[in-house]
Amino acid sequence: MLKPWAYYCWRLFVKTVLSTFYSDIVVIGEDNVPADGAVLVIGNHPGYGADGGMMLSFCPRNTHWWAKDMMFKVPVWASFMRAVGGVSVSRSKNRSHADLFKASYDVLGDGGALAVFPEGHSYTLAHMLPIKSGAARVALGVVDRETRAGREQFYVDIVPLGLTYIRKNAFRSQVLVQFGAPLRVNRYLLDSIGYDAADETHAGVGELTRQMEERLRALTINAPDFLTLKLLGLARSLYRPSSDMTVEQYVKYTKNFVDGYAKVKDEPHVRELRAKLIEYDSTLSALGLSDSHVAAAAAAVVAKAAKAKAAAAVDDSQRSSSSSSSSSSSSRGGGGSRLQMRRTAYLLALLAAAAPSLLLHAPFIAIGMLSNAIMPRREAIATIKLMTMAFLVPSFYAVLIAAVTWTRGVTAGLVFTFVVLPLLIVVNVTLVDELQGVASTVQHFVGSKSRKEDLPRLCELRAELAVAVAEVVEKNKPTGIDRVHTSTAGVTTKRRQSFIPGSL
């Protein structure tokens, strides 16, 4: 049985780990989760271990949740799992699920909340897996049981939970957590479909499962394959750059591009545009460039042309009389240079301050790099990194604290615990956040310089593609998908340092 104090402590711990690993977790739709009554939360399952943590941390209700039976093999750990809401479920097709369904009925029958990932397991795909019927059978079954017992007004609200990871295996990436509008299951629904509890293949189970999957897909990005997802991401960046978006907008735009493409993919002009995008992307890959390199080069060309045009419009007399203005411009340019110098000095100071922290965390950085190299599935990589952060790192900290206290005394141990160690952690995380932007800038600079002769042709191609994409989008776009003000090359000048675009 769930124990509120254990659940609260576990939730606080998990939320701290997730909020450290991911730089930005955006949660929307929490009001869609009813404050009381039976609630069945159904989520997509792209992130393996992280998904349960997201549900636990950000669902506003204390929630029971289905967990693999292997997590209940050790008695002490099994007691802990039950205390924090775990309900054992076996994937074996040869075992009866009677105990699972009874436990789930009891949770919902008592007006509690239960969370399920109805796809059954996690995945590395560009789309959801078909969901299984277990969650629908639980919702229909508990309503049938409770209403037959005399609770005629009993119902279950099914709340879809959409999880979208921008780069699910990357430290300090972003996540969008969306709770959708609830779907109510009551006695009226059961009677209208002629529900029969003894018939597991009843058509009503299939219809409710279909509706649940439809609502989950409405909250998630589902492309047919990773190539299509990559090309649509490229098209979306030609239409509206990632740097101008929040995480929520990024997911919204990408989803609309994916869903819209499914409707028009067979039209000749769309197929032709897809072929051109493939050619453009292949050229970039062959040259070791990215679309952002070309976008930056195009923006520089536009800025240079605008500056030349402005200079040509100034006559000789105006030039001679505007020396003070020129001086002011020089001063402004010097101000920009000083700002860049301060920025560089800040990063160097941060790197120096982070050196002890980097040495301290070197083994865990190595684990992350090793998992990236040898693990084939991105959700498994993310889980290894999260488990390392959740258990190995705190254990290492405990050993350090004990060692400092033993060798230097209690006072030194307290200072290390509450001052030195937190500072090292904050500096290390700050450095990672800052270096992501620096790495992108260096990559832009190196790529632009090394392939300078190819950029003019690519800029022209990019501009042509941006026009073609805009024509298709403007013809087929839904409401709420607007293009921001951009330069003639399709490049916005607004930047959001908090968002780091990447592969979904």
C-alpha angles and dihedrals in degrees: 000000000000113000112205095214093051091044092051093050093046092046091051091050094048093045090052092052094047094045089053096046094045118048096207127024110180115197121192134169098033088142088066089072108086113236092227141009131059112324128180111196113200119191139181114247112220099131106051109209094010093062095065089047092053091051093046094046102044108028105103092220129073097253135199113213141195114250133179114271091235087073089063098053096096110066097219093047090044090057090050092048091053091046090057094046104271119157115193117238128180122211092203112119090208096060127084116245093205093114092048093051093046092051090048092047090051093052094049094038089059090054094258133139125252127190123207135176098212096190085076099225141019125267148191100229138118090243143034123275118242107272122240126237099244096096092048091049090052093051094047094040097052092047089050092048096047097043092049087053090060102270094118094168095052116125142163124226112213110208118193117219118201118198119192120180116196091203105355097190096044123100112239094015126137136260134194116209113191128183111199132207113290124254112217123220115193141151092276090059092049092051093046092057095038092240116203115193091203093059110075091180094052113146090237090064090053093047094050090046089052092051091048092051091047091055092047092050089051088063099043141059113252118180122170092240143349094261091057090045090051093048093047089049088053091048090049091052089051088053098040124359120236091231090070095055142083118226091260092052092046092055093042094052094044091049092049091050091050094046093043092049091056089061098048104026094111096053111110096235091050092050089049091050090050090053090051091049090051090051092048093048092047091051091051091049092049091052094044092243135125131215089255089062090056092043091053091048091049091050090051091052091051092048091049092049092049091050092050092049092050091049092050091053093060114089126215095261092052091048093053093047095048100064090118090052089050089051089051090051090051089051090052090049089050088050089055090049091049090050090053090048091051090049092051091047090050092052092047091049090047091050091050092048091048095051094092090046092049090052090046093052097037095111092054093045086053091052090053093049092046093050090051090054102045108025114089098198120067095210089055090052091052091049093051091051092047092048089049091052093043100048116005097047095049090046089052090049090051091053091049092049091049091048094050092046092048096047102032104028137252096293093054089046092054092047091049092047100047103027116018100039096045089049092051091050094048093047091048094050092044091051092052091051093048096045092055089065092042092050090052091050093049091047090052091049097046094043093048094048096044095049099033094133092056098048100080092056092045091049090056091048091048092051091051091049092048090056092047092048091048091052093053093044096046089051096049108021123126122232117283096037104111132167116236123227108282138173120262087269091058095252122134120217096209117099132197109197091190093067122071111185119215146141118315 
